């Protein structure tokens, strides 16, 4: 567990109705990351992730891009205790 981290992320922009949640699941699975994703009422997407630090960092970088139809305007990171 010493090499793991846990984050909550808020992704804003055109991120609903473009396959963002599905793409998050695929990307997280490919990196061995655990967590969940859900749409927020304000149009953003909330993601809770936990996994190996390097994998989580790669995942966060990917979140700035998302799937091709998404237009990400921001990714807020909130570290959480394990």
Helices and strands as residue ranges (DSSP letters): E 4-14, H 20-31, E 34-39, E 45-52, H 53-63, E 71-80
